[in-house]
C-alpha cells in the first residue's frame, strides 16, 4: 500500500541538484519486492520497468493537467528520473526555477495549497499493479 509523506522544505537533492518537490511515496513491501526482482529473469525486470515508465508517464500527465498554469513553468518542467537497475522512478521538479513547486503543492501560511503531484500519485497507484501484470504476461510463454 502506498503512503504519502511530506518532507520538510528546504532539503537539497541528495545528488546535489535543486530542491525536491517534497512528496515521497512509500510502498510497503518494497524491499521484499526488490529482492524478488533481483532473482527474476532479465526480461521480467524489463517488463516491470516498462510498467513503471507507463505509470510515471500517467503521473506526469495528471500533474500537468492539475498544476497551476500562470506561467506554465511547472507544467512544462515536471519530469521523471529512472533507475532501471532498481525499477525506480522519481517524479517531480528539479530545476532551480521550480523550487516554488513545494509551495504550490502544500501551500504556505498566506497561500492555500494547490496540490497536483500528490493527487496524480494517488490516482495512479491503483493502476500500477495491473500495468505490471499486463507487462509480465507479455513476457511469459
N, C-alpha and C positions, 0 to 999 in steps of 0.2 A: 504494500500500500504506500502511496507517495504522500509525503507531507511537505508543506511549505514552511520554511524557516526564514525569518527576517534577520539579516546580518546588520551589524551596526554600520552606520555610514562612515565614510572616510577611509575604509581599508583600501589598500592598493592591491592590485592584482598580484598573485604570487610570483608571476614571471616578470614583474617589474613594469607592467604596462599601466594603462589608465585604470581608474576605479571600476569595480564591478557594479552590476545593476542592483545588487542587494538581495536577490532571491536565490535560495538554494532549495532544490527539491531532493529529498532523501527517500530512497526506495528501500523499504525493509526487505531483508533477504538478499541484498545486492552482493555482499561478499560471497555468499554461497553460490549465487548465480555466476559471478565472475570465475569462481573455482571450477564450476561445471563447464563454463565456456572454454577455459584453458584446456580441458580434456576433450573438447569437441573437435571433429574434423574441420579443416580449414574452410570448406565450402559452407558449413553450417554457421561458422563465425561470420563469414561474409554475408550470409542471409540475415543474420541478426543485425549486422551493421547497416544493410540496406533498409531494414525496417526502422532502425533508429534514425537514419537520414530522412526517411519519409516523414516520421513523426516530428523531427526537428523542423522540417520544412513547413509542416502544418502549424507548428507553434509560431514560427516566424510570420507566416501568412496571417494567422489570427492576431498576432501582436500588431502587425502593420494595419490591420483593419480597426483596431481599438485605440491605438496611440493617438494622443492629441496632435493635430496637424497644423499648427500655426505656421511653422517654417518647413515642415515635412522632414526635418533633420533626423528625428528619432525613427520615423517611418522608413527612411532610406538606409539608415545605418544599423538596424538590428540584424545580427548575423549569428551563425553557429560556427563553433570551432569543434573539430572532431579529433578523437584519439582512436584510430582504427584498432590498434592492438588491444585496447581496453574496452571497446564498444562503449564509448563515452562521448557525450556531446555537451557543450556549454553554449547556452543561448543567451544573448544579451547585447550590451553596448560596451565597447572597449575604447573607442576613440576619445581623446581628450575633450573634444567638443560635446560629448554626450554625457558628461558627468551629472547633468541635471536630471537624467532619466530616473534616478532613485527618488528625486523629489516628486516627479510626476507619478511614479508608482505608489509611493507611500504617503505623499503629502507632507506638509510642514505644519507648524503651528498656525501659519497665516494662509495656507493654501490647501484646499481639500485634495485628497488622493484621487488620481485618475488612473487606476490600475489597468495595465494592458498585458504585460507579460504573465503575471500571475494567473489571471483568468484563462489565458490561452493555454498555459501549462495544465491547469485543472481540467479544461475541456479535452485536451489531447491525451491525458494519462489513461483514460479508459480505452482508448483506441490502440495503444501500443501493444498490448498482449496479442490482439488479433492480427496486427501487422506482422509480428514476429512469427506467429503460427503460419500465416499465409506464405511468408518468405521461406520458412523451413520446409513446408510442404512442397514447394517448388524444387527443392534440392533432393528430397527423398525419392527413392525409386517407386 
